[in-house]
């Protein structure tokens, strides 16, 4: 990309680009203090207003937050530790808990943009779920007021028809408890994890600053008998998540 | 970023940028045929040489491959399915197999840039391994001739001193079999998965085209008694990998 970046960008943007690169590369970490106005002024021989402009770029992008009287810090959003197996244990949803409680440990989270529709399955979903019609649940999750995940769940239509899975509110324990009510409780999960750059629509819904990749988790839930009962594609803001998986040798 | 991209880029670069964006967003997938020279000529009212130049950009970046007489395709590198638990099962390394055999299923892979050194641990590594001195194994893995992963393993120095772990060739079953010889066989693993943009050095070593994020897997191996015996940080070309994790409800 460097070839296509012109050298006549205003100095405040070049400084912001440099700081952003250090944040995105991991050199500057969450909670680190950015160089202050005085440091930028002397390092680059610029006026205070220009230094302030450079920091404002990162603040506007959500990559940094000012703390009154102390400086500007790499944004203090504490990553969500998403624990692959514990969060999906039967104890969790079997007792009527939301799976999200396991992820956020008491931090406030919200679900919005909920859409529940019956659709014809895409080829990929039809292959996984072995059916042509699906109920689809689309929603966006926010933690501490910040959108962090888009999730789209697919269920075989004939299986969940007339259940609460086809309504916005699924009740205690959520969709997995409802699948249990239908006699097809999930017993095994497979998660496929990828990373890529976001599509424009994903950037918009997640409010991602430029240069932030997404993690895509595609999970299939199977009954004890091996029947696939849900396919869930989750798109995660990579800056907001650590995925943890524990297993034995 | 779009603000910083000048509008006077040559047309072949703008076409290449558009195609690249469609590949990186997942709209065009591995193995898909790119628009041909004739299509580009009529869509953009350009000469054949210009259409060829646009496609050449993606070929040079390793994002596409020409097939004689058939067109240009999104690069046909088959993603490596890295199976979180199966690959690290005791059966695997206990029988003297390389863990990589489980990943690549017979595809040719190579290890280069091997470096084995004794170092003072960083604060992070010292915290995980509970020790100030470590043996470090750095290497790069390639599959089908393409670099796909950088891996850096850390071992408590006093534990592995004088073992084959401190030499480039570790013998059948690799470092885990050698830890077994030392009476500290790994029994539990924790993997933390993140995604981010690569640092310049990582881009260079992995030959990443612009706009390709990396997946970072940080694994800690523990003995049955809970003693940490290895910390391994792996940086994966996100375009080359699918990580799979299976678990029960």
Interface residues (C-beta under 8 A of the other chain):
Chain A: X1 X4 X5 X6 X9 X13 X17 X24 X25 X26 X27 X84 X85 X88 X89 X90 X176 X185 X186 X187 X188 X189 X190 X191 X192 X193 X194 X195 X196 X197 X198 X199 X200 X210 X211 X212 X213 X214 X215 X221 X238 X239 X241 X242 X243 X244 X245 X246 X247 X248 X249
Chain B: X1 X4 X5 X6 X9 X13 X17 X24 X25 X26 X27 X84 X85 X88 X89 X90 X176 X185 X186 X187 X188 X189 X190 X191 X192 X193 X194 X195 X196 X197 X198 X199 X200 X210 X211 X212 X213 X214 X215 X238 X239 X241 X242 X243 X244 X245 X246 X247 X248 X249
